[in-house]
């Protein structure tokens, strides 16, 4: 089976998925309020080299729809093509996509799925899936990993997004960019980084500092967080 044919098949599958009532849009049939401020996100990444290199991956997430927007899937790298889709059932949102890589040796973030809720208590994850395949469409065990779904901006895990989180974000970004002497830095989706506040250091997943979800850590993440705290933006939509 040729790669072109398999890509066409993926796009058709995404189209069928989208034909159900809920499409891949943050606004279509969303049940979260227009001013809902709590964004949840799950990241998917390729971590290890394989005997048979990864050709494409498939990811999906299902969640309860009450007080929650329809999820969207976004690419975390430009090194390939994402075919996105979404569907719905009574009380449930489904979102997923297939990503075809241009570089068979690629490691790092592939895709993320994001949504927003009226409150942290409203997010109820039902399931998620992630699969990796080689060029022959054979499954590669452990070819792709999913991070835990997290409340974007809640770095201290208290179910709030506030100034305490901003302090952690600012120090972490400053450390990674050498006090902003570089514009942006890439990071490992599987490592941890230590951030010290008030002489106390704690470890964090680097992707939780990527507020704007562009695959890098930079001052742009701090700027978006500032816009959120000041009310210039309602939520971290991407």
N, C-alpha and C positions, 0 to 999 in steps of 0.2 A: 504494500500500500504506500503510495507516494506521500511525501510530506504535504504537498499542495492539497491532495484529496483529504488528508486528515485535518488540515486547517479548515477546509470548507465544511467538513463534518462538525467540527467544533463550533463554527459560527452558526450552523443550522440548529445544533443542540441549544445554543444560547438563545436563538430566536424562538424556538419552541418553548423554552423555559419562560421567556418574556411574554408569551401569548396569554398567560394566565392573568388574573385580575391585577396583581401587584407587579409593576414593572420596576426596572432598575433605576429608580429616581428617588431623591430625597423628598420630593414634593408630591409625587403621585400617590394618592390614597393614604398619605401619612396620617397617623392618629396622634402624633405628638403635637403639642401646642406650637404656634408659630414663634413663640419666644422661649421654647425649651432650650435649656442651657447645658445639658449634660451629654457629652459625646462619648460613646464607647467605640473601641477599636480592637481588632485582632489582626496581628501580623503573621505572615507566612514567609519562610525563608529556606533556601538551600544551604546546607551547612557543610557537607562533606563531598569529597571527590568519589566518584563511583567507577566501578569497573566498566560499566556501560554508562556513558555520560547522560545526564538528564536532558531530554529533548523538550518536554513540556510538562506542566503541572496543572492539576485541577484542585480548586479550593471552593469551599462553600460554608455557609453558616445559616442556621435557622434560629429564630427567636420569636418570642411572643409579641403580638402587635399592639397590645393595649398600651396607650400612652407612649408609643415608640414609633419612630419613623421607619420607612422602608430602608433597609441597608443598601449601601453601594459598595462596589469593589473597585479598587484603584491599583494601578501598577506602581511599584516602588522602584522600578528601574526602566530605563528607555532601551535596554538591551534585549528587546523582543516585542511581541505583540500580545495584547490582552483581549480576549473575547469574553465579554461580560453578559450576565443574565440574571434574572430574578423571577420569582413566582410567589404565589400566595395561596393559602388555604384559610378557612375560617379561624381567626385568631392567631394566625402564624404568618411570618414573613420568611422567605427563603432568598438567599443571594449567593451567587457563585460566579466562577469564571474559569477559563482555561488560558494559561499563559504559555506561549511558544518562545523559547529562548533563541537568540542569535548566536550566543557563545556557549558551546557545550561545557566549557570549564568555569562557567559563572558560579560564584558563591555569593550569598547575601540575600537581602530582601527581595521578594518577588511581587507580593501583592498584600494589600490590607483590605479589610472589610470594616466599614464605619457606619454608625447610626447615631441618632440622638434620642433622648428621653426627657420626659417632664421632670423626673426625679431619679436618683440612683436606684431607688426601690423598684422602679418600673422595668428595669432591664432584666429579662429572664431568658437566658440562653438555653435553647433546647438541644442543639447538636451542632457539630462542625465536622468537616471532613477535609482531608488534604492527601493527594496522591501525586506521585511522580512517575513518569514514564520515559522509556528510552525511545530511540528513533523507530524501533519496530513496534511501538505501542505496548511493550511489555512493562508490567509494574516493577518499579524499583523500590524495594523495601527500605524504609527510613530515608528516602530521598529528599523529603521535605518535612519541615517541622513547623508547628504553630505555637506562637507564644500565648500566654494567658490573655483573655480579653480584659482590657483595662479601661478605667475612666480617665480619659485624656486630661492631663493637667494635675491629676491627684497624685502627686509624687509621694506624699507622706501617708497615703492610703487611709485617710479619715473620711472619705466620701464627700469631701468638699474640695473646691478649687479656689484657693485664696492666696493671700500674701505669703503665707508660710511655704506654699508650694513654689511661689515665684522666687523666693530666696534660694531654694534648692536648685531650681532651674537655672537661675542666673549664675550661681557658683559652678554648676556642672558644665554649662556651656562655656564659661570663661576658662575653666581648666582645659577643656578639650580644644579650644581654639587659641590656647596660649594667650589669654587675656585679650582676645579678639584681634590678634595680629594676623590671623588668617581668616578668609571669608567664611569658609565652611569646611567641615571635615566629615568623612565617611566613618562608619562605626560597625562593630560586629554585632549582629543580631543575637549572638549566643554568648557573648562575654558579659562581664559586669564592670561597672566603674564606681570608684569610691569618691564620694562627695562629702566634704567636711563643712559643717555649719556650727559655729560657736565652739570650735575645737573638738567636735564629735563627728566622726566619719561614719557613713553608712553606704552600703552597696545598692546600686540601682541598675535596672536593665536600661541600656543606652537608648533603645528605641522609644522609651517612655518620655525622653527629652525631645524627641522629634515632633514637636507640637504641630507643625504645618505639614507633616507627613510627606516630605519630599525626599527622604532617604539620606539626609545630611543633618548634622548639628551645626547651628549657626545663630547669629544675632537675629535672624528672621524669626526663629522660634520664640525668642524673648519678646520681639516686637508684637507677634501675634498674641502672646500671653498678656502683654500690657493692654492691647486693644480689648481683650476679653474682660480684664479686670476693670477697665475704665468704661465699659459698656459700648464701645465703638462697634464691637461685633457681639452677636448673641451667643455663638458657640463655635467650636472648632469643627467646621462642616466636613472637610475632606477626610 
